[in-house]
Amino acid sequence: MIIFIALLTILVSGGLTFIRLVRGPTTPDRIVAANAIGIMFFSLLILLTYFYHSDVFLDVALVYAVLQFADVLIMARYLGRKGTISDDW
């Protein structure tokens, strides 16, 4: 029951964060929202590992976490090279 509540909470907060991703007034707001959704998805995969008693979800979650970290570094480097942060992608 607790896992079901945790899954539901993650899904609801992910939906609210997606609204921030779409409506975010600035580019940094959108980047933070995308990163937060990625963390929620990672947490969802970890909970699914426990719920289904399968290690496959854990393997996928670890690979996803490494790719998400690389994505954040790439976005930071791109915005740092640009010099200014604007709303243009």
RALIN-V603869 format. One record per run of one state. SS is the DSSP state (2 for helix, 1 for strand, 0 for the rest). FROM is the first residue (numbers start at 1). TO is the last residue. If there is no record, write none. Layout:
[[SS,FROM,TO] [SS,FROM,TO]]
This chain:
[[0,1,1] [2,2,23] [0,24,26] [2,27,52] [0,53,55] [2,56,82] [0,83,89]]
